[in-house]
Amino acid sequence: MAPLAEHKRYFIYIIRTASTSLMLHKLRSSLSILGIVCGVMTVLAVFAIGKGAEVETLGRIEQMGVKNIYIRSDNLTKTQISRARKYHSQGLQLSDLDRLVTACPAIKQTAATRDRAVDLISFPENISPQVLEVSSGYRPILGLSMNSGRFISNRDVVNKNRVCVLGWSVSAALGAEGKPGQIIHIGGDLWKIVGVMQKQDILGSENTRISLQNVNDLIILPLGTVVQPTKDVFSPLSEIILELGSTEQMHVSTAVIKRTLQVAHHGVDDFETIVPYELLAQSQKIQQTFNIVFGSIGGFSLIIGGIGIMNIMLAGVSERVREIGLRRAVGARPYHIILQFLMESVILTTMGGLIGVGGGIGLSEIISLIAGWPIYYSPEIIAIPLASAVITGGLAGLYPALKASKMDPRYALGYGV
């Protein structure tokens, strides 16, 4: 116990001595840590903003369902329209959905949607809801929840029942007239409200996935119930949503799905395939590159700050030659001198790191407030810049400490005489 207590007392003595020495030169010490402060602020702010963007982006992609595949009707050019007419491609149809289910056994459940442009004269002017026809699988495949009432059923689709489900925002805007059981005018016809969707946050429950529409602003009708003019009998679907059994089947299934549709549409590219699982992987790779690039920039800032501290410590060694000689003369070993100078360097960078952490958090909040960017803090985001600053201090102080420890006591005592 005695040696341990002795080492503890000596360590405390080294800290006190180093702190006293730094306090004798407050201005110089303060200026020497500016590089560390700026470096830590930069690293922390970059990581916090980058992580915030990553969390939000990945959250949006994951909510679309990493096991889902979205097939959307594409806007065609004049050349593509001519080609579609030549090969009699009618865009996405329910027959395509049947083909895909047959061609790809990995498909677990499906849904289909069709955008409808109908008159909403009786609705308040402060809302502009989107009318969407859907199949009964739309709600379960996206994990949506009901606030009240029920969702569109398969019987509604088969019997073409004039029923509808309102998004939360639409129901709230209609007030008492937007509750289940009420009758509303949609496109000149009367429709009975059978349900209201739960309000969906952009980054809500993990069990909730988002489609490419804002669910809160939807009026949902059974698929195929809106009467269209004769010239629009073959109105294509807007979207087909497929859910696979697992992500392991994603790559093969995506290739099969694309090939099946290309053959069915005679090579006409009148659709686009969106695979959230692939978007997730791409986003993670981009974020890794982002972290490496901007982390390197912050690292260079810390290195520059470390060089500044090394210069200050070297200047301190030159100014304290007599002090070093006196300490050696009264029995101090070379490693005692090394410990003192290393401790001074580490104390400087630790103080700079702590100030930089506070400044980095403040800088992140200001940027988030002004630019509206999301930020995210974690123990790693705070610990990495601080630990880097301390390590930089140790490395920056190593050479000056070694130089001081190797000084000849006789030369040091006679310095300036």
Order of alpha helices (4+ residues) and beta strands (2+ residues): alpha-alpha-alpha-beta-alpha-alpha-beta-beta-alpha-beta-alpha-beta-alpha-beta-beta-beta-beta-alpha-beta-alpha-alpha-alpha-alpha-alpha
